[in-house]
Amino acid sequence: LKKHMGLLLAAYVAVFPEFVGMSKQVTADTTALFFMSLVLIMSLIYLENAETVPLVFMALFAAMATMEKWHSAVACFYIAIVVTISCKKMKLFFVHGFTAFVTYVLGMCVIAPNGF
């Protein structure tokens, strides 16, 4: 992950206690930004080698961001674009797309079961 060190540090800065303390407020935007940053990190790992583990984590982090602040559901479109770009075969496209969708929905059900 040395190539992605800048993105890792950006995710860390998003929730760094000193910056949050200096802003004098903690809002849902801070944690939503953190989970969206984790979606970006997992997408970079997924683009290097199209495996299902980073895809599952990408969908779970997107579910966490969505349940924190609903505007973060835009991560679903980002995941769809990443899967479309990385999958060369149609079968792999459908398998990874279905895996991401099911993981996203199940992740939201596990995070907030009373929301459904």
N, C-alpha and C positions, 0 to 999 in steps of 0.2 A: 504493500500500500504506500510505498514511498512516493509514487507518482501522484498520489491523491492527498498528500499531506496538507496542502492548502485547504482543501475541502473539509478534511478532518478538523483542522484548526478553526475553520469557520463554524462548524457545528459546535465545537467547544465554546467558542466566543458567544454563540447564541444563548447559552445558558450559564455563562460564567457568572458566579455569584457577585463579583465586584461590579460588573456592568449592570446587572439587574438591580443591585443595591443602590447604585448611583442614579438610576432612573427613578428611584423612589416608589416604584410600583411593580407588581408582578401581575401580568395579565396572561390570558390564554394564548396570546400571540407568541410569547416566549417559548412555551412548550410545543406549540404547533410548528414553529420554525425549527425547533430542534428535531422533531420527528420528520419534517420535510427534508432536513439536511441528511438524516439517516437514509431516507428514500433515495436521495441523490448518490450517496456513497454506495449503497447496495446496487444501484443501477450501473454505476461504473464497474463494479465487480462483475455484475451480470453480463455487461457488454464485453468484458475480457474473455469470459468463457460462459456460454449460455447453459448454465446449470440451474437446477430447480431450487437449491438452497438459498442463493441470493434473491431469487424471485419470490420465494415464500416470505423472507424477511422484508423485502421491499413492500409486499402487499400488507404485511402485519404493521409495519411502520406507517404506511398510508392509512390503515384503519385507525391506528392510534391518533394520528394527526387529525383525521376526520372527526373522531369522537371528541377530540379536544376543542376544535373549532371547525364548524361545518364547511367553511370556505376552503379548507385544505383538501376537500374531495377532488380538487383539480389534479391531485396526484394520480388519480385513476387514469386520466387522459395521458399523463406523462408515462405511466406504466404501459399503457396500450401502445404508445409510440415506441418505447424502448423494445417491447416484445416484437413489434412489427419490424423494426430495423434489424434486430438480431437473428430472427428466425428465417432461415433460408428455405426450409421445407414447409409445405402447407400443414402436414400432420403435426410437426413440432409447434407451429404457430397456434393451432387449435388446442393442443395439450397444454402449452405454457399459458395461453390466454385463459383457458378454463381453470387451470391451477391458480392463477393470480386472482381471478374473480371469486372463486370459492374461498380462498384464503382470506381475501378482503372481507367478504360477508361474514364468514365464521369468526374472523378476528373481531369484527364489530359486535357480534352476538356474545362473544366471550367477555369483551371489555365492558359492555353495558347491556346485559341481558334484558333489562327492563325497557330498553328503547325499542324493542320489537314486539 
